[in-house]
Amino acid sequence: MSSVDSQLHAALALARAASGVPHHELRRRAEALSHRYRTEQINDATPGMSDALDALAYAVVRMPATFRALHTALAAVERHVDGPVTTHVDLGGGTGAAAWAAAARWPGLAIEVVERQSAAVRLGQKLALGNWLWTTADVRRWSGRPVDLITIGYVFNELTPDVRREVLQLTARHARTIVVVEPGTPSGHARILDARAQLIAHGFRIAAPCPHQHDCPVDWCHFATRLPRTELHRHLKDGTRNFEDEKFTYVVATRHPIHPAASRVIARPTTPKHRVVLDLCTSTGTAEQLVVPKSSPGYRAARDTAWGDAW
Ligand SMILES: C[S@@+](CC[C@H](N)C(=O)[O-])C[C@H]1O[C@@H](n2cnc3c(N)ncnc32)[C@H](O)[C@@H]1O
């Protein structure tokens, strides 16, 4: 576990202990919340988190995973965008996963979290790693000001296409770099493709994960990050494994110069006998399979390459 993962888990354990909520109640809330998210039943009328217990259940069960996905997407900003990151606004910030991820990557970053559910804001403030600004508001009401980075993590599945368009217009006017992260489902990928096309139309260039600016050549582009599960997490999720794989999909769009990958590994590499097989998205906008035999000089590098890496 990295030090920031440990800090997050410690903060969550403390919040749970301080709340005095029995496990069975938290588990009931976590199950109901997961069901709402899985069936994509969340919208303006039915918010995901409506009170302190929902916010706590979300933070314990989902925040470690959304934090990891956002942390991975922000690594792509560091690697592929040539511009400073000193100011950050996170829209639909929930209990602060993106703020945690950005603060871990850019210490000293000035962060504002905009979130409409006051229960999530209150818990986020308790958990916060730093002196972040919290604004309890609808993302459409964000006041707007020039900012280096805007993140929108796991929010678009709660917004209608019209509201998503409005939010992208607002953010495109103010941010140099925009990161959108969604669950790694086919519908999450469709929302990312839609955001990608709109950001290109607003004059942004795509820095990651795509190594090109062309149309996406695959039906379902997604990645996975493995994260440790604490005992409480296992108990609430009825799981026995001490890890889980969070599937996610994302786009990094920017007005800064970019250094995109030559190609991106878009599936888990396989290693049949004496070779590595990589599924790649390439700089010409095609999906290709590369077989690297053991006799090739690139074999060792291919063996060390993971799903989501640049190649
Ligand atoms: C699935 S949670 C994601 C939270 C956080 N970004 C994360 O990655 O863990 C979605 C969040 O978006 C917030 N949200 C949805 N629509 C919003 C809106 N119109 N304005 C502000 N927040 C919104 C919800 O209240 C919820 O906290």
PDBQT file of the ligand as one rigid body, heavy atoms in Angstrom, charges set to zero:
ROOT
HETATM    1  C1  LIG A 401     -20.062   8.959  -7.910  1.00  0.00    +0.000 C 
HETATM    2  S1  LIG A 401     -19.842  10.395  -7.003  1.00  0.00    +0.000 S 
HETATM    3  C2  LIG A 401     -18.146  10.761  -7.381  1.00  0.00    +0.000 C 
HETATM    4  C3  LIG A 401     -17.494  11.560  -6.305  1.00  0.00    +0.000 C 
HETATM    5  C4  LIG A 401     -16.013  11.816  -6.551  1.00  0.00    +0.000 C 
HETATM    6  N1  LIG A 401     -15.801  12.632  -7.713  1.00  0.00    +0.000 N 
HETATM    7  C5  LIG A 401     -15.250  10.527  -6.650  1.00  0.00    +0.000 C 
HETATM    8  O1  LIG A 401     -14.663  10.287  -7.718  1.00  0.00    +0.000 OA
HETATM    9  O2  LIG A 401     -15.232   9.769  -5.688  1.00  0.00    +0.000 OA
HETATM   10  C6  LIG A 401     -20.646  11.657  -7.964  1.00  0.00    +0.000 C 
HETATM   11  C7  LIG A 401     -20.709  12.969  -7.234  1.00  0.00    +0.000 C 
HETATM   12  O3  LIG A 401     -21.139  13.983  -8.127  1.00  0.00    +0.000 OA
HETATM   13  C8  LIG A 401     -22.027  14.836  -7.417  1.00  0.00    +0.000 C 
HETATM   14  N2  LIG A 401     -22.888  15.523  -8.376  1.00  0.00    +0.000 N 
HETATM   15  C9  LIG A 401     -23.721  14.960  -9.285  1.00  0.00    +0.000 A 
HETATM   16  N3  LIG A 401     -24.350  15.926  -9.978  1.00  0.00    +0.000 NA
HETATM   17  C10 LIG A 401     -23.898  17.115  -9.500  1.00  0.00    +0.000 A 
HETATM   18  C11 LIG A 401     -24.183  18.459  -9.815  1.00  0.00    +0.000 A 
HETATM   19  N4  LIG A 401     -25.060  18.792 -10.756  1.00  0.00    +0.000 N 
HETATM   20  N5  LIG A 401     -23.539  19.422  -9.129  1.00  0.00    +0.000 NA
HETATM   21  C12 LIG A 401     -22.656  19.103  -8.137  1.00  0.00    +0.000 A 
HETATM   22  N6  LIG A 401     -22.348  17.830  -7.792  1.00  0.00    +0.000 NA
HETATM   23  C13 LIG A 401     -22.958  16.840  -8.471  1.00  0.00    +0.000 A 
HETATM   24  C14 LIG A 401     -22.792  13.876  -6.529  1.00  0.00    +0.000 C 
HETATM   25  O4  LIG A 401     -23.440  14.542  -5.465  1.00  0.00    +0.000 OA
HETATM   26  C15 LIG A 401     -21.684  12.936  -6.083  1.00  0.00    +0.000 C 
HETATM   27  O5  LIG A 401     -21.062  13.378  -4.922  1.00  0.00    +0.000 OA
ENDROOT
TORSDOF 0
